[in-house]
């Protein structure tokens, strides 16, 4: 979920967690985006509005300096129907299950996976862990990424169906119209003799 690879430049919803302060038993965090954060997210996501955004995470330390983040992101997003242009609301409910590793290890594993992709028959590989950057995991950013990836890029109002305007072709406007006109003209001259 590297921000540069997803194209999201801003971090409108932030909730940094310092990994060194994570208790051995882990912790539970609930996040609720403020009106200002929701407005910034809507602007970045290109939607009309984000009416609500809530995240619920369990963060647990694992061996080797890794950290597991599991939880759920829920949101209500105001969008515009691509068919009727009416305002609609979309519900988002996304599970999150990510593993984080120290930055050097995450980079090393990512490089190994890229090298394996050059093989004719690469082995099955799970996603590499996300990097813990400067000892911090930003739970708000995780929630924002999950929310953005779940937004329907072409929302439709229930029952809205796109119907192309059908126009009957002009009977005089077809490939053989000129040939028919020549033939009619020729027959008219024969009758006039």
GUZAVO-796175 format. One record per residue: x, y, z of N, C-alpha, C, O in turn; chain; residue in three letters; residue number from 1. Coordinates in steps of 0.001 Angstrom, whole numbers, plus 524288, in hexadecimal, padded with zeros to 5 digits. Example, Ala and Ser with C-alpha at 12.3 -4.5 7.8 and 13.67 -1.06 7.14 Angstrom:
   n_u   n_v   n_w  ca_u  ca_v  ca_w   c_u   c_v   c_w   o_u   o_v   o_w cadena residuo num
 83386 7E9C6 81E78 8300C 7EE6C 81E78 83390 7F31C 81E78 8379C 7F309 82111      A     Ala   1
 83232 7F736 81BA8 83566 7FBDC 81BE4 83264 8001E 81EBE 83461 80472 81F67      A     Ser   2
% end
This chain:
   n_u   n_v   n_w  ca_u  ca_v  ca_w   c_u   c_v   c_w   o_u   o_v   o_w cadena residuo num
 8032F 7FB62 80000 80000 80000 80000 80359 804DC 80000 801E7 808DB 8023F      A     Unk   1
 8079C 80484 7FD99 80B2B 808EC 7FD2B 8084F 80D82 7FAAD 80610 80CF6 7F676      A     Unk   2
 8085F 811FE 7FD3A 80562 81689 7FB71 806F3 81819 7F5F2 80398 81994 7F2D6      A     Unk   3
 80BF3 817CD 7F4AB 80D96 81963 7EF70 80B73 815B3 7EB51 80A7E 8175E 7E6E9      A     Unk   4
 80AAC 810BE 7EC99 808AC 80D15 7E8B7 802C6 80D8C 7E810 800B2 80C27 7E3F5      A     Unk   5
 80006 80F81 7EC12 7FA67 8101E 7EB8B 7F8EF 81567 7E95A 7F471 8163D 7E7DC      A     Unk   6
 7FCAD 81902 7E921 7FBA1 81E16 7E6DD 7F96F 82211 7EAB1 7F851 82679 7E922      A     Unk   7
 7F8C7 820AB 7EFA2 7F6BC 8244D 7F380 7FB49 8273A 7F5EC 7FEA1 824DB 7F86F      A     Unk   8
 7FB73 82C4E 7F533 7FFD3 82F6A 7F71E 7FEE5 83185 7FC9B 80280 83197 7FFCA      A     Unk   9
 7FA2E 83336 7FDC1 7F916 835A2 802D0 7F7B8 83176 806DC 7F604 82D2B 80586      A     Unk  10
 7F87E 832CC 80BC5 7F6DE 82F69 81011 7F2C4 83258 81337 7F406 834A2 81741      A     Unk  11
 7EDE3 83250 81171 7E9ED 8356E 8140D 7E848 83360 81969 7E668 83663 81CA8      A     Unk  12
 7E8F4 82E53 81A63 7E74B 82C05 81F58 7EC16 82980 821C1 7EDF9 82587 81FCF      A     Unk  13
 7EE13 82BC1 825F5 7F2EC 829E0 82854 7F1E7 827FB 82DDB 7EEF5 82A60 830CF      A     Unk  14
 7F45C 823B3 82F2E 7F44A 821AF 83482 7F938 81E61 83539 7F8FD 81995 83509      A     Unk  15
 7FDB6 820FD 8360C 802A6 81E22 8366B 80307 81AEA 83B6E 80155 81C8E 83F9F      A     Unk  16
 8054D 8164D 83AD8 80639 812C9 83F3C 80C17 811C1 83F6E 80E5D 80FE6 83B9E      A     Unk  17
 80E88 812F3 843D7 81423 81204 84478 814D8 80C4E 845FB 8131A 80AA1 84A23      A     Unk  18
 81766 80958 84299 817EC 803B3 8434A 81AD4 80263 84853 81982 7FE89 84AE1      A     Unk  19
 81EB8 80573 849D2 821BF 80467 84E96 81E58 804BA 8537D 81FB5 80273 85780      A     Unk  20
 819FE 8077F 8533B 81685 80806 857B8 81217 8040B 857B3 80EB7 80429 85B20      A     Unk  21
 81213 8008B 853E6 80E02 7FC90 8537C 80EC0 7F883 857C6 812E6 7F618 8580A      A     Unk  22
 80AD7 7F7AE 85B2F 80B74 7F3CB 85F52 80BCF 7EE42 85D0F 809E2 7ED39 858C7      A     Unk  23
 80E4C 7EABD 85FFD 80EE4 7E54E 85E3C 8099E 7E2B2 85D4D 80935 7DF1F 85A1D      A     Unk  24
 805A3 7E474 8600B 8006C 7E22C 85F78 7FD6F 7E489 85AE9 7F925 7E2C7 859A4      A     Unk  25
 7FFAE 7E885 85871 7FD12 7EB28 8541E 7F94C 7EF45 85621 7F91F 7F05C 85ACF      A     Unk  26
 7F650 7F186 8529D 7F278 7F56B 85439 7EE0A 7F5C5 85050 7EE69 7F3EC 84BE3      A     Unk  27
 7E9DA 7F831 85215 7E536 7F8F9 84EE1 7E496 7FED6 84E0C 7E4D9 801D9 851C9      A     Unk  28
 7E3C5 8007B 84933 7E304 80607 8480E 7DE17 806C0 844C7 7DD43 8040E 840E2      A     Unk  29
 7DADD 80A71 84673 7D657 80C10 8435F 7D756 81196 8417D 7D8F2 814F7 84482      A     Unk  30
 7D661 8127D 83C83 7D734 817A4 83A30 7D219 8198E 837CC 7CF31 8168A 8356F      A     Unk  31
 7D10F 81E86 8386F 7CC90 8210D 835FD 7CE9F 825F8 83357 7D0DD 8295C 835E9      A     Unk  32
 7CDDF 8265E 82E3D 7CFD7 82AED 82B60 7CC8F 82FBA 82C9E 7C7C3 82F77 82CD6      A     Unk  33
 7CF35 8341B 82D6D 7CC86 8390F 82E7A 7CA31 83B2D 82969 7CB4B 83930 8252D      A     Unk  34
 7C6F9 83F39 829E5 7C49C 841A7 82547 7C8CC 843C9 8219B 7C84F 84355 81CD8      A     Unk  35
 7CCE1 84618 823CB 7D124 84838 82096 7D400 843CC 81DC5 7D537 84441 81924      A     Unk  36
 7D513 83F85 8208B 7D7B7 83B04 81E22 7D451 838A5 819DC 7D64B 8373F 815B5      A     Unk  37
 7CF3B 8382D 81AD3 7CBAB 835F4 816E5 7CB6B 8396B 8120A 7CB49 83776 80DA6      A     Unk  38
 7CB5A 83E7F 812D4 7CB3B 8421D 80E64 7D045 841A4 80B30 7D01A 841A7 80662      A     Unk  39
 7D4B3 8413C 80DD4 7D9B7 840A1 80B16 7D9E4 83B6A 8082B 7DBC8 83B2C 803C1      A     Unk  40
 7D7ED 8373D 80A9F 7D7D5 83224 80801 7D45A 83254 8032C 7D5C6 83039 7FF17      A     Unk  41
 7CFCF 834D4 80398 7CC40 8353C 7FF1E 7CEE4 83818 7FA9F 7CE47 8369D 7F616      A     Unk  42
 7D1CC 83C26 7FBDD 7D491 83F22 7F7DB 7D8B2 83BC6 7F52A 7D91E 83BCC 7F060      A     Unk  43
 7DBB7 838E8 7F83D 7DFD1 83592 7F602 7DD6F 83114 7F2DC 7DF6F 82FB0 7EEB7      A     Unk  44
 7D91D 82ECB 7F4DA 7D6AA 82A51 7F23F 7D35A 82BEE 7ED92 7D1F7 828A1 7EA5C      A     Unk  45
 7D212 830EA 7ED21 7CEEB 832B2 7E8B9 7C931 83139 7E931 7C69B 83045 7E541      A     Unk  46
 7C72B 83107 7EDFF 7C1A2 82FE9 7EED5 7BEFB 834CD 7F0FD 7C194 8386F 7F2C6      A     Unk  47
 7B9D1 834D9 7F0CC 7B6DF 83964 7F298 7B7D2 83A74 7F85E 7B8DE 83EE5 7F9E2      A     Unk  48
 7B776 83660 7FB9B 7B863 83701 80137 7B92A 831AF 803C9 7B782 82DA8 801C0      A     Unk  49
 7BBB5 831C7 80843 7BC10 82D21 80B8E 7B90A 82E81 8107D 7BAB5 831C8 81398      A     Unk  50
 7B495 82BF4 81127 7B0FF 82D37 81565 7B2DA 82B1D 81AA0 7B1FB 82D8A 81EAF      A     Unk  51
 7B56A 82697 81A86 7B79A 8245C 81F51 7BC16 820BD 81DD9 7BC32 81E7F 81999      A     Unk  52
 7BFC4 8203B 82171 7C432 81CA8 820A4 7C5FA 81AD0 82601 7C754 81DF3 82964      A     Unk  53
 7C5F5 815B2 826B6 7C747 8135A 82BBB 7CAE4 80EB1 82ABF 7CA13 80BAE 82716      A     Unk  54
 7CED8 80E24 82E01 7D26A 809AB 82D99 7D309 80741 832FB 7D315 809FA 836F2      A     Unk  55
 7D381 8022A 8330A 7D416 7FF34 837E1 7D886 7FB51 836F4 7D7F6 7F7BE 833C9      A     Unk  56
 7DCF5 7FBF6 839B1 7E192 7F8BB 838C1 7E372 7F60A 83DB5 7E309 7F829 84201      A     Unk  57
 7E585 7F152 83D05 7E87A 7EE98 84111 7EE0D 7EE50 83EFC 7EF01 7EC40 83ABF      A     Unk  58
 7F1B3 7F067 84201 7F72F 7F09E 84069 7FA3A 7ED0E 84411 7FA24 7EDCB 848D1      A     Unk  59
 7FCF2 7E925 841D7 7FFB4 7E54E 8450D 80554 7E4A2 84330 8064B 7E407 83E84      A     Unk  60
 80910 7E4BF 846E0 80E83 7E3C8 8455C 80F4B 7DE05 84408 80CD8 7DA9A 8465E      A     Unk  61
 812AD 7DCFF 8404F 8140A 7D7AB 83EB8 819F4 7D71A 83F1F 81CB6 7DADD 8404A      A     Unk  62
 81BD8 7D273 83E2B 8217D 7D186 83E91 82473 7D472 83A4E 82244 7D5B5 83636      A     Unk  63
 82964 7D580 83B4D 82CCC 7D7FF 83777 82B93 7DDBB 83693 82CE8 7DFDB 83279      A     Unk  64
 82918 7E040 83A4A 827DC 7E5C6 839B4 8232A 7E6DC 8363B 82216 7EB5A 834E5      A     Unk  65
 82066 7E2C3 834CA 81BC6 7E373 8317E 81712 7E506 834D2 816EB 7E423 8398C      A     Unk  66
 8134D 7E75A 83239 80E7F 7E908 834D3 809E2 7E790 8315A 809F0 7E885 82CA3      A     Unk  67
 805E6 7E53E 833BA 80120 7E3BF 830ED 7FCE7 7E7CE 8321D 7FBEF 7E90D 836A7      A     Unk  68
 7FA60 7E9DE 82E00 7F609 7ED89 82EA0 7F140 7EB0C 82C12 7F11F 7EA1B 8275C      A     Unk  69
 7ED4D 7EA03 82F5E 7E86E 7E7B8 82D6A 7E3EB 7EB1D 82F2E 7E40F 7ED77 83360      A     Unk  70
 7DFF7 7EB55 82BF4 7DB6D 7EE5B 82D7E 7D7B1 7EF40 8290E 7D78B 7EC58 8253B      A     Unk  71
 7D4A4 7F369 829B0 7D086 7F486 825EE 7D006 7FA69 82548 7D0A5 7FD65 82900      A     Unk  72
 7CEE4 7FC01 8207D 7CDEF 8017D 81F42 7C861 801DC 81D23 7C6DF 7FF0A 8198B      A     Unk  73
 7C560 80570 81F7A 7BFFF 80654 81DBE 7BF66 80C1A 81C6A 7C18E 80F80 81F0B      A     Unk  74
 7BC70 80D1E 8184E 7BB98 81292 816BD 7B689 81309 813B2 7B481 80F3B 81191      A     Unk  75
 7B494 817CC 81391 7B019 81921 81047 7B204 81D80 80CB4 7B3C4 82199 80E82      A     Unk  76
 7B1A5 81C89 80797 7B3D6 8201C 803B7 7AF7C 82251 8004F 7AC47 81F63 7FE3F      A     Unk  77
 7AF5F 82775 7FFB9 7ABAC 82A08 7FC3E 7AE0E 82A85 7F6D7 7B222 82CF8 7F621      A     Unk  78
 7AB70 82824 7F308 7AD62 82835 7EDAF 7A915 82A06 7E9FF 7A4CE 82B67 7EBB4      A     Unk  79
 7AA3B 82A05 7E500 7A674 82B76 7E0FF 7A5BE 826D2 7DD5C 7A98D 824A4 7DB66      A     Unk  80
 7A0D8 82550 7DC75 79FA7 820EF 7D8F8 7A19D 82239 7D37F 7A093 82674 7D176      A     Unk  81
 7A471 81E92 7D121 7A6A3 81F81 7CBEE 7A280 81F4A 7C7A4 7A382 820F2 7C33E      A     Unk  82
 79DDC 81D44 7C8DD 799B9 81CE3 7C4F3 795F4 8217C 7C55E 794E5 82428 7C183      A     Unk  83
 793EE 82262 7CA19 78FE4 82666 7CAD0 79204 82BA1 7CCB5 78F4E 82F98 7CC71      A     Unk  84
 796DB 82BA7 7CE9E 7995B 8303C 7D0FD 796B7 831E4 7D614 7978B 8363F 7D7F0      A     Unk  85
 79388 82E6B 7D856 7911A 82F6A 7DD66 79507 82E57 7E1B9 79874 82B08 7E116      A     Unk  86
 79497 8311B 7E626 79803 82FE6 7EA94 79675 82AA5 7ECFC 791D5 8297A 7ED97      A     Unk  87
 79A5A 8278A 7EE52 79965 82283 7F0E2 79D51 821DC 7F54D 7A14B 8248E 7F582      A     Unk  88
 79C21 81E3D 7F8D4 79FB2 81CFE 7FD15 7A162 81752 7FC89 79E30 813E1 7FB7E      A     Unk  89
 7A66C 81664 7FD3E 7A89A 8111E 7FCF6 7AAA7 80F9F 80254 7AD18 812C9 80500      A     Unk  90
 7A9A9 80AD2 803E1 7ABAF 808C2 808CE 7B0B0 805B8 807AA 7B0E6 8029E 803FF      A     Unk  91
 7B4A6 806A1 80ACB 7B995 803CD 80A40 7BA8C 800D6 80F4B 7BA01 802FC 8138F      A     Unk  92
 7BBF9 7FBE7 80EC8 7BD2E 7F893 81346 7C191 7F4EF 81187 7C097 7F0F9 80EFA      A     Unk  93
 7C661 7F649 812E9 7CAFF 7F37B 81105 7CE28 7F12F 8157C 7CF2B 7F3C8 81967      A     Unk  94
 7CFB4 7EC43 814D6 7D34D 7E9CF 8188A 7D8DB 7EB73 8173D 7DA32 7EC4F 812B3      A     Unk  95
 7DC11 7EBDF 81B4A 7E196 7ED2E 81AA7 7E4C3 7E902 81D72 7E3A6 7E7B5 821F0      A     Unk  96
 7E8AD 7E6EB 81AD4 7EC3E 7E31F 81D31 7F197 7E3F9 81AB5 7F2A9 7E218 8166A      A     Unk  97
 7F4EA 7E6D4 81D7C 7FA0F 7E830 81B6C 7FE51 7E6A6 81F41 7FD8D 7E6B9 82400      A     Unk  98
 802D2 7E540 81D17 80773 7E442 8203E 80B70 7E874 81EEE 80C52 7E9B9 81A61      A     Unk  99
 80DD0 7EA90 822FF 811E7 7EE7E 82260 81706 7EC2E 82446 81718 7E8F9 827DB      A     Unk 100
 81B4B 7EDD0 821DC 82082 7EC00 8235A 8242A 7F0B2 82353 82306 7F4AC 820DF      A     Unk 101
 82896 7F038 82613 82C6E 7F474 825CE 82DB3 7F5AD 82016 82DB6 7F233 81CC4      A     Unk 102
 82EBE 7FA92 81F03 82F5E 7FC7C 819A7 83349 7F94C 81673 83235 7F7FF 811F3      A     Unk 103
 837CD 7F807 818B6 83BD7 7F521 815D7 839E1 7EFB0 81454 83ACC 7EDE7 80FF5      A     Unk 104
 83731 7ED14 817EC 83530 7E7D5 816C8 830E6 7E812 812A0 830C4 7E4CB 80F1C      A     Unk 105
 82D78 7EBD9 812FE 82945 7EC67 80F26 82B85 7ED49 809B3 829A4 7EB09 805E3      A     Unk 106
 82F88 7F090 80959 8320B 7F193 8044D 834A6 7ECA1 8022F 8343F 7EB6D 7FD8C      A     Unk 107
 83757 7E9C6 805AB 83A0D 7E4FD 80410 83620 7E0FF 801F4 83715 7DE9A 7FDE5      A     Unk 108
 831BE 7E044 804A8 82DCB 7DC87 802E4 82B49 7DE3D 7FDC0 82A27 7DAFC 7FA66      A     Unk 109
 82A70 7E341 7FD24 8283E 7E545 7F847 82BFB 7E440 7F3B8 82A4B 7E2CF 7EF75      A     Unk 110
 8310D 7E502 7F4A4 834F9 7E3F5 7F097 8351C 7DE2F 7EF2E 83596 7DCD6 7EA96      A     Unk 111
 834B4 7DABF 7F314 834A9 7D51A 7F20E 82FFF 7D393 7EEB0 8307A 7D05E 7EB23      A     Unk 112
 82B89 7D5DD 7EFCE 826DB 7D4A8 7ECC4 82782 7D68D 7E72B 82618 7D3C6 7E381      A     Unk 113
 829A2 7DB3C 7E676 82A7D 7DD46 7E12E 82E54 7D9E5 7DE28 82D99 7D90A 7D97C      A     Unk 114
 83270 7D7F0 7E0BD 83632 7D47C 7DE28 8338D 7CF72 7DC86 834A1 7CD75 7D848      A     Unk 115
 83021 7CD54 7DFC1 82D5F 7C87A 7DE9B 829AA 7C8FE 7DA0D 8284E 7C512 7D79F      A     Unk 116
 827F8 7CDBE 7D8D0 82460 7CE88 7D479 82717 7CDFD 7CF3C 8247F 7CDB0 7CB32      A     Unk 117
 82C48 7CDDC 7CF37 82F27 7CD15 7CA5D 82F57 7C74F 7C8D6 8307D 7C604 7C459      A     Unk 118
 82E38 7C3DC 7CC90 82E53 7BE44 7CB7E 829DE 7BCCE 7C7D2 825DD 7BF76 7C790      A     Unk 119
 82AB0 7B86D 7C4EF 8268B 7B688 7C182 821DE 7B4AD 7C4A6 81D67 7B580 7C312      A     Unk 120
 822DB 7B22D 7C914 81EAF 7B01E 7CC61 81F81 7B21E 7D1F0 8218A 7AF43 7D53B      A     Unk 121
 81DF0 7B70A 7D311 81EEC 7B934 7D842 81BB0 7B66D 7DC6A 8174B 7B4C5 7DB60      A     Unk 122
 81DD6 7B5EA 7E119 81AE9 7B367 7E54B 8167A 7B6F0 7E724 81699 7BBB0 7E663      A     Unk 123
 81290 7B483 7E996 80E46 7B78B 7EBD7 8106A 7BAB1 7F065 812D1 7B884 7F3F2      A     Unk 124
 80F8D 7BFC7 7F04F 8119B 7C32F 7F45F 80D31 7C697 7F66B 80A24 7C8C7 7F36A      A     Unk 125
 80CE6 7C700 7FB97 8091B 7CA8D 7FDE7 80B2E 7D018 7FD70 80FC8 7D0E9 7FC4E      A     Unk 126
 807CE 7D3DA 7FE50 80987 7D94F 7FE22 80DD5 7DA37 80218 80D9F 7D823 8066C      A     Unk 127
 811B9 7DD4A 800AA 815D9 7DE85 80472 813A1 7E20A 808B5 80FAD 7E4A8 807E5      A     Unk 128
 81627 7E21B 80D39 81436 7E58B 8115F 814FD 7EB42 80FEA 81872 7EC9B 80CDB      A     Unk 129
 811BC 7EE8C 81225 81252 7F432 8118E 816EA 7F5E8 814ED 81838 7F34C 818C0      A     Unk 130
 81954 7FA2E 81390 81DE0 7FC14 8167B 81C30 7FF6F 81B21 8189D 8029F 81ABB      A     Unk 131
 81ED3 7FEA4 81F7D 81E40 80217 823FC 82214 8068E 822FF 826D1 805CC 8234F      A     Unk 132
 82013 80B2A 821D2 8235A 80F9B 8205B 82459 81309 82523 820B6 814F4 827A0      A     Unk 133
 8295C 813C2 8265A 82AFB 816F3 82AD7 8287E 81529 82FF7 8276F 81853 8336D      A     Unk 134
 82794 81006 83066 82570 80DDF 8353C 81FB0 80F01 83617 81DB5 80E5B 83A6D      A     Unk 135
 81CF9 810B2 831FB 81778 8123D 83284 8140A 80F5C 82E8E 81581 80EA9 82A07      A     Unk 136
 80F76 80DB8 8305E 80B55 80BAE 82CFA 806D3 80F8B 82D6C 804FF 810A3 831BC      A     Unk 137
 80508 81198 8290C 800C8 8156C 8291A 7FB97 812A1 8282A 7FA50 81135 823C0      A     Unk 138
 7F8A3 811DE 82C5C 7F3A3 80F1F 82BF9 7EFAA 8123E 828C4 7EC68 80FF4 82612      A     Unk 139
 7EFE9 8175D 8290C 7EC66 81A9C 825E8 7ED5B 819E5 8201B 7E9B6 819CD 81CF8      A     Unk 140
 7F245 81966 81EBF 7F3A3 81894 81940 7F1C5 81336 81766 7EFE7 812A8 81301      A     Unk 141
 7F247 80F4D 81AC1 7F057 80A0F 8196E 7EA78 80A4E 81873 7E885 8081F 814A3      A     Unk 142
 7E7AB 80CFD 81BEF 7E200 80D7F 81B5E 7E099 81073 81661 7DCFC 80EF3 81395      A     Unk 143
 7E374 814A0 8154A 7E272 817BE 81097 7E34A 8147E 80BAB 7E019 814A4 80813      A     Unk 144
 7E793 81192 80B82 7E8AB 80E4D 806ED 7E45C 80A45 8061A 7E291 80984 801B4      A     Unk 145
 7E2AD 807AB 80A4C 7DE88 803BF 809DF 7D97F 80642 807E9 7D6CF 80412 80493      A     Unk 146
 7D83D 80AD1 809FB 7D385 80D9A 80860 7D3D3 80F20 8029D 7D029 80E2A 7FFA7      A     Unk 147
 7D82D 8117F 80105 7D8C2 8133F 7FB97 7D872 80EB0 7F7BF 7D607 80F27 7F39E      A     Unk 148
 7DADD 80A55 7F915 7DAD3 805D3 7F58B 7D56D 80358 7F51C 7D453 800A0 7F14D      A     Unk 149
 7D20C 80441 7F8FA 7CCD2 801F4 7F8F0 7C8C3 8056A 7F645 7C469 803A2 7F540      A     Unk 150
 7CA12 80A43 7F520 7C64D 80DD4 7F2AC 7C52D 80C0C 7ED1A 7C8C3 80B2B 7EA05      A     Unk 151
 7C02B 80B86 7EBDB 7BE86 809FA 7E69C 7BF89 80E83 7E2D9 7BD56 812BB 7E38F      A     Unk 152
 7C2CD 80DBC 7DEE2 7C3F7 8120A 7DB4B 7BF60 81365 7D7B0 7BF49 8179E 7D564      A     Unk 153
 7BB95 80FDA 7D72F 7B709 810C1 7D3D7 7B20A 80F7B 7D6DB 7AF66 80BA7 7D59F      A     Unk 154
 7B0BA 81299 7DABD 7AC27 81156 7DDF4 7A710 81215 7DAEA 7A681 815B7 7D7D0      A     Unk 155
 7A359 80E82 7DBE6 79E3E 80EDB 7D95C 799FD 80EBE 7DD79 79A3F 80BD0 7E146      A     Unk 156
 79622 811F4 7DCA2 79184 811FA 7DFEE 78EBA 80CC2 7DF0F 78E88 80AED 7DA9E      A     Unk 157
 78C95 80A52 7E31B 789D0 8055A 7E24E 7858D 805F5 7DE24 78260 80990 7DE5D      A     Unk 158
 7858C 80271 7DA6D 781B3 80283 7D63C 7831C 805F5 7D19F 7806B 805D8 7CDA3      A     Unk 159
 7873E 80900 7D210 788CD 80C6A 7CDBA 78B4C 80924 7C96F 78EEE 80623 7CA61      A     Unk 160
 7894A 809C9 7C4BC 78B45 806D6 7C046 78C99 80AB5 7BBF4 78977 80E18 7BA98      A     Unk 161
 7913C 80A25 7B9DC 792CC 80D84 7B58F 7902D 80B90 7B09E 790B6 80702 7AF2C      A     Unk 162
 78D56 80F0B 7AE0A 78AD0 80DA7 7A91F 78CC4 81165 7A4EF 78BEB 8161E 7A53B      A     Unk 163
 78F55 80F3E 7A120 79144 81278 79CD6 78CA4 8144E 79993 788F0 8115B 798BB      A     Unk 164
 78CD7 81918 797C3 788A6 81B27 79486 788DA 81865 78F40 78CD9 81869 78C95      A     Unk 165
 78478 8160A 78DD3 78435 81329 788EA 78147 81685 784F4 77CE7 8183D 785F6      A     Unk 166
 783AB 8176D 7808B 7811B 81A5A 77C58 7809B 816C8 777A6 7843A 813F1 77640      A     Unk 167
 77C0B 816FF 77543 77B2C 813C0 770A6 77E6F 815E6 76C2A 77EAA 81AA2 76B5B      A     Unk 168
 780EC 81274 7694A 7840F 8145D 764E8 78085 816A0 760A7 77C26 814CA 75FDA      A     Unk 169
 7826C 81A87 75E02 77F92 81CEE 759B1 77F60 818F1 75541 78375 8171B 7537D      A     Unk 170
 77AA4 81790 7536B 77A5B 8138A 74F50 77D1B 8152D 74A48 77EAA 811D3 74734      A     Unk 171
 77DB7 81A2F 74968 78061 81C02 744B7 78642 81C6E 7457D 78925 81DB5 741DC      A     Unk 172
 78803 81B55 74A4A 78D91 81C07 74B7B 79002 816BE 74CC1 790E5 81579 7514E      A     Unk 173
 79110 813B9 748C0 793AC 80EB5 74973 79768 80DEA 744E3 79727 810C5 74107      A     Unk 174
 79ADD 80A12 7454C 79EEF 80979 74149 79CE5 808D3 73BB6 79F93 80A4C 73801      A     Unk 175
 79825 8069E 73B0C 79639 80595 735C4 79254 809B1 733DF 78FE7 8090E 72FC5      A     Unk 176
 791BD 80DFA 736EF 78E0A 81215 73569 78F8D 81476 73022 78C2B 81560 72CD7      A     Unk 177
 79488 81572 72F55 7964B 817C1 72A5E 79550 81401 725DD 793B6 815A8 721A3      A     Unk 178
 79643 80EF9 726BB 79557 80B0E 722AD 78F88 80AC6 7215E 78E15 80A71 71CCB      A     Unk 179
 78C35 80AE7 7255C 78692 80ABC 72482 784CC 80F94 7217A 7817F 80F36 71E00      A     Unk 180
 78701 8141B 722D2 7858F 818F0 7200C 7870D 81891 71A4A 78410 81A39 716E8      A     Unk 181
 78B9E 8166B 71929 78D3F 815B9 713B6 78995 811FD 710DF 78815 812E2 70C65      A     Unk 182
 7882F 80DC7 71399 784BF 809E7 7113B 77F56 80C4C 7103B 77D14 80B85 70C0F      A     Unk 183
 77D45 80F34 7140D 7782D 811BA 7135A 77869 815B0 70EE7 774BF 8161A 70BD1      A     Unk 184
 77CAA 81890 70E95 77D60 81C79 70A7F 77D8D 819DA 70522 77B54 81BCF 70158      A     Unk 185
 78037 8156B 704E4 780B3 8128F 6FFFC 77B5E 8106D 6FE59 77A00 810A0 6F9BE      A     Unk 186
 77856 80E62 70218 77330 80C46 700DB 76F70 810A2 6FF52 76BFC 80FCC 6FC14      A     Unk 187
 7700B 8153B 70190 76CB4 819B2 70030 76D9E 81B64 6FA96 769F4 81CF6 6F7E6      A     Unk 188
 7726C 81B18 6F8D0 773AD 81C9B 6F374 7716A 818A5 6EFA3 76FAB 81A18 6EB66      A     Unk 189
 7716D 81397 6F11F 76F53 80F92 6EDA8 76973 81051 6ED09 7676E 80FAD 6E8B8      A     Unk 190
 766AD 811A1 6F12A 76109 8124A 6F0E7 75FA4 81731 6EDD3 75B7E 81768 6EB67      A     Unk 191
 762FC 81B12 6EDE0 761E1 81FF8 6EB2D 762AD 81F95 6E551 76132 82339 6E28B      A     Unk 192
 764DD 81B82 6E351 765E2 81B0B 6DDB9 7612D 819F3 6DAC9 76161 81972 6D602      A     Unk 193
% end
